[in-house]
Amino acid sequence: MSDEDKTKTIVGDIDRSMYDFRYEENAEDFYRIKQGLTPEIVAKISDEKDDPVWMREFRQKCLGIYNELQEPDWGPDISDLHIENIATYVRPNTKMKGNWKEVPQDIKDTFEKLGIPEAERKSLAGVGAQYDSELVYHNVRDEVAKEGVIYTDFESALKSKEWGEMVRTHFMKLVKPTDHKFAALHGAVWSGGSFVYVPKGVHLSFPLQSYFRLNAKGAGQFEHTLIIVDEGADLHFIEGCSAPKYNVANLHAGCVELYVAKNAHLRYSTIENWSKNMYNLNTKRAIVEEGGSIEWVSGSFGSHISYLYPESDLVGAHSRAEFTGITFAGNGQNLDTGAKMVHMAPHTSSVINTKSISKGGGISTYRSAIYIDKKATGSKASVSCQSLMLDSDSRSDTIPAMEVLTDDVDVGHEAKIGRISNEAVFYLMSRGISEEEAKAMIVSGFANPVSKELPLEYAVEMNNLIRLEMKGTL
């Protein structure tokens, strides 16, 4: 056999060039708070944002909680993350714009390259674009505003006479600062994010989208998203995230709180393409009232380490939750993801369907929790997690937990972990398909149940990422 015949395709790392471009930060165009986390730094953030008194006090209270709580001891090791080396607030020296032409050119170029303006023109009802710690652009279609839908940056909602009290009533009530150390950190240094209120009975035919770009080196991003979907209303909200790669740690500790009222429906789609120096310690939670439903669609393709487990609290009878997610862990990545479903009322139902792919020594861990209260009679819960390892260096673990306090339930769990089938590759190659393309086809087919649930532009992006991941080098 010749040397050429012996050559095998090597699975290469992802080409993140479309995300790794960046613009240099300078004192003229950006303000950066000093590194670390002290009462003085937190107070300075309040000064920068002109916080109301209650928020200033809340931030300092959260800082105290942060200092008291221990780091998680059950997930990936985050001992190399040092908050004293993180700048918790970095903002461009520009006010938020409602006209794309008025956004500074380098920031505009960034979002143009990521496709945000084009996506807005084609299929979105409203867009918010955050650059580092602050939103730089926000726009909502007139017809959406005429229906009474409120979609604005979080600070504007916080300070408004009309919505300020609603924000205060709901802010960090689902995700409490005492939940864990990084929820407390978020409460202390949060900045940016979105506020959405959909009035009773309003059904939006187009999605709203927020995109978060962390450009600054050695910085953190701590946006807060608060969405309230009132009785009988319907919303699809899309969240996108990315960052260029640096040789120092960056931190993302955002927070998402979703309120789904009686007979309302919310679909929350996320694609995260953080760089491989990012610690992604995000917290997301929804509460669903009687007859309401929440759908989570999640794609995680970036970060060095991730802790991400969206939670659905089903507090009303006949409420429903569904989580569909895919994770791709490559070299140098340890992605610990999953979902949590809490059944607190009769005849509630939840479905978890996850896919994880690991290669090049990447570690993918599926972690879930199902809790069914004794009051939740007649409820149903289904969990399916499938993991695909592309080589012998990779690792995949499944850690499900279930606590069921009533016998009148239907609960099922299915888990499957394996490698790409040599037989399947051989079959495709026998049809004239290269080994490289055969593997890519198998991975794309494995991921298809998730990609078809994503908004079109993100499904295309995800499939492109998978093809890039599988591109061989000789």
Buried (B, 14 or more C-beta within 10 A) or exposed (E): EEEEEEEEBEBBBBBBEBBBEBBEBEEEBBBBBEBBBEEEBBBBBBEBBEBBEEBBEBBBBBBEBBEEBEEBEEBBEBEEBEBEEBBBBBBBEBEBBEEBEEBBEBBBEBBBEBBBBEBBEEBBBBBBBBBBBBBBBBBBBEEBEEBEBBBBBBBBBBBBEEBBEBBBEBBBEBBBBBBBBBBBBBBBBBBBBBBBBBBBBBEBEBBBBBBBBBBBBBBBBBBBBBBBBBBBBBBBBBBBBBBBBBEEBBBBBBBBBBBBBBBBBBBBBBBBBBBBBBBBBBBBBBBBBBBBBBBBBBBBBBBBBBBBBBBBBBBBBBBBBBBBBBBBBBBBBBBBBBBBBBBBBBBBBBBBBBBBBBBBBBBBBBBBBBBBBEBBBBBBBBBBBBBBBBBEEBBBBBBBEBEBEBEEBEBEBEBEBEEBEEEBBEEBEEEEBEBBBBBBBBBBEBBBBBBEBBBEBBBEBBBEBBBBBBBBEE
